[in-house]
């Protein structure tokens, strides 16, 4: 009797069996959907949903493909007056209808009208695999704004007006006109309402207008409890020196940006939540741009009538004074001549008056110095210092200095003249040779006897003795090399600290990006669209700031991100894809849960692919 060998029965754990069953089910559904797609005829449908809207609303252009789930290829025709997104939302479904299998794919494009009227999107071709589908035409009717739209527009207009009173810029100039090349003292003031939850000023005011130049802006002057428009403001003011560059009527304005706190995405400054909330300010930060009013300033050309020959471009009101440090010198000794110019005007553009050398005086190049407001250089005292060397003995006259300028208040040319300075130049001492030539006995020298009154005894005490007449070179000095070690050690230490700091910053940024990537991936599993979009925007800011060396990634807005992308070697397709994703981020941020139905897996793949293609 032969015994059959015993077979061991392996019992799999329950979780493993459930996982295998799910895998077989998914594989079966995939194969089944493929068979259904092969047996179902291909066709396409297109429509606007809704088909009738007002000019201030949006709609969705839907294209439904029956009989396939493959990604199609094609381009939607452009329609003047309609803005159609290039990044659709894609939905794929498989079902049974009356016992017949059916698969379809739906693509939704966001559409925004620019004007009212009836728009017809003509039929166009889509390529699916090796086949070509004809998408039928669709029509959209855009109506005039409704009563609710008009009320909403009025509300938004009122909110913008309220926002202008919450933060605004003022520019104060002494008069509404300037002369070409003139420098005036002006002030830029930023008014911030005390109830506005401002965290910081992102940047100092920036000039808009190429016809003017201004001095550098430094720390502003702060003044609190300033009443304006029935409100209390904190005013930050920057004094500047403004110079007109060319004649004509030119526009000038200023802009800046501040950071404020918002409670939630709906409580943005454009919804004016802080106008009635005294405890506002415990949420996220938003950037708010402030644009000052545009002013037209007349820049007049300087008149040609009455212009002096020595005019060099000085505009303002000045007085002049000159002085010398000594009035008696020996031949060849230098004399310091100082010319001082005091008053108000364009000191930074005034050249030194020209003083020519002659047979009696040699004039060296002048040295400049300014006493006054170093920031604007509009009011103070400018000094020009010349070194004069007399070339002949006797009584020499240092000539007067004439200075011509244009007075913008009197609107005419004026001149000032300093007084001349007499200078006595002595011939100096006559030196003779200390070793006279010997004469032969009996010879009568034709030269006169050497006087002894000009001879004097030099120092007879011996000085310091040296072992050799040739001194040691600097390279042979031990102290020199010891001193060179100090900057070398400092340079090496700073280089090492800089390298450590740079590598630490790179590692910190890499950890942030990895954390945000994990957050994006986890958001897909939790079906959390807001978290996915927020993580994508943050990592995009970090990536762009790293590529373009931007110092503050968190302050980048959507438009700033797109402008930085254009600076790189990125294609227009990448920029358009980034624009659509950023628009989705903004829509999710300000539209709440209206975008929660987006396919997160497709959105994750699109955003992750975009991050890999950035340059």
Beta strands, then each sheet from edge to edge (+ up, - down):
strand 1: 43-49
strand 2: 52-54
strand 3: 58-66
strand 4: 82-84
strand 5: 89-97
strand 6: 100-113
strand 7: 117-121
strand 8: 124-128
strand 9: 131-135
strand 10: 138-143
strand 11: 167-172
strand 12: 177-179
strand 13: 183-193
strand 14: 198-208
strand 15: 212-214
strand 16: 221-228
strand 17: 231-244
strand 18: 248-262
strand 19: 284-291
strand 20: 295-300
strand 21: 316-324
strand 22: 328-330
strand 23: 334-345
strand 24: 361-363
strand 25: 367-372
strand 26: 379-390
strand 27: 394-398
strand 28: 402-407
strand 29: 412-417
strand 30: 421-426
sheet 1: 1+ 3- 6+ 4-
sheet 2: 1+ 3- 6+ 5-
sheet 3: 2+ 10+ 7-
sheet 4: 8+ 9-
sheet 5: 11+ 13- 17+ 15-
sheet 6: 11+ 13- 17+ 16-
sheet 7: 12+ 20+ 18- 14+
sheet 8: 12+ 20+ 18- 19+
sheet 9: 21+ 23- 26+ 24-
sheet 10: 21+ 23- 26+ 25-
sheet 11: 22+ 30+ 27-
sheet 12: 28+ 29-
end
